[in-house]
């Protein structure tokens, strides 16, 4: 395998984990936004990495490396959970029944996603640094050092 292929795979992994972290941060930032209707407010989002195609999975290691070079496929989709209703008739955004609606953001779950994305990003950085060290050492050996 080409050393640049391992760099590209690590970079693609770091890109996906950065996106997971940013989406989770956006969910947390909007956790206390208020809406006057159950469907009109902020919808929490989730990044879903798409599975490897069956053709690439059965074709061996080289096909998986080529797929990694193209970057992970993902989609950003709304979670689809119902908004949390709170009775607050004095709120300016309250509906006719006196309810305001908050997005269904689970703070603990979002923090867990952020920690997981951060750790996976660090693992990709470590793999990238190890590959770089190996490449530099190979150059040193080639130069007689």
N, C-alpha and C positions, 0 to 999 in steps of 0.2 A: 504494500500500500504506500502511496506517495505521502510524504510528510505533510504536504500542503493539504491533502485530503483530511488528515486528522485535525489540522488547524481549522479547516472549514466546518467540520462536524462540531467541534467545540464552540466555534463562533455561532453556529446555528442554534445550538443548545442554549447558549447564553442569551441569544435574542429572544427565544421562546420564554425563558424564565424571567427575563426583564419585563416582557409583556404581561405575564401572569402577575408579577409584582405590581405593575402599574394599574392593572384592572382592579386588583384587590384594594389598592390605595384609593382608587376612585370610588369604590363601593363604600369604604370607610368614611371618606370625605363627605359622601352624600347620605350617610346613615340617618342624619337628623333633619333632612329636608322635609318640608311639609307640603302636603297637597290637599286640595279640597275634595278630591274624589279618589276612590279606590284604584282606579285605572290610570289616572292622569299624572301621577308622580314619577319619580325616578325608579327605574327597574334595575335591580342589581344584575351585574353581568358576570359571566364565567368564560374562561378560555378553555377550550376543549382541543387537545392535541388529537389529530386523527391517526388512526392505526395505519401501520404499513400495509401496502397492498398485498394481496395474496400472491401475486406474481413475483414480487420482489422477495417475499418471505421464502418462497420455494426455490428461488434461483441461486441461493448461496450468498456467501459473505460479500463478494464484489458488488452484487446488486444492492445489498443493504448499504454498503459504503456509498455507492452512487446516489441512492435515495437520500442518505444523510447529507450529501453535498448539495442537494437541491434545497435543503432546509426542511424543517418539520412543517407539515401541513397542520393548520389549526383553524378554528372558527371561534368567533366571539358571539356568544348568544345570551339572551336574557335568562335569568334563573327561572322565572315564571311563578314565583311564590306570591301569595296575596299580601297586599299591604296591611300593616298593623294599624288598626283603628283605635284612636284614643278619644275619649269623651272630653271635649274642651269647648263648651259653647261660647266662651268669651274670645276665642282665637279669631283673628280676622279671616283666616282661611277655612273656618268651620263650615260644614255643609248645613243643610236645613235641619238635620237631626242633631247638630252640635258636635259632630265628629270631625277630627282631622286625621289624616292618614300619613303614616311614615313608611318608608320602604322596608321590605323584609330582609334587612341586612343582619346577619348573625356575626356580631363582632368577634367572638371567639373563633369561629370558623375562618373568618377573613384573616385574622392574625396567624392562624395555623397555615393558611395558604401562603402568606407573606414569608413566614419562617421557612417553609418547605421550598419556596422559590429561591430564597436567599441561599439556602444550603446547596441546592442543585446548581445555582449559578457559581458558587464557590468551587464545587466539584469540577465544573467545566473549566474554570480558570486554572485549577490545579492540573487538569489533564493537558491544557494548552501549554502551561509552563513546563511540564514534564516533557512534552514533545519538543518544545523549543530547546530545552537543555540537551536532549538526546541529539537533536540536529547539530547544535553547536559542538558537542563532544565528537560527533562523527567527523565534522570538519577539522577539528583538532587532530584526530587520529589520522585523517587523510593528509595532513600537513606534516606528519612525522612527529607530532607532539604528544 
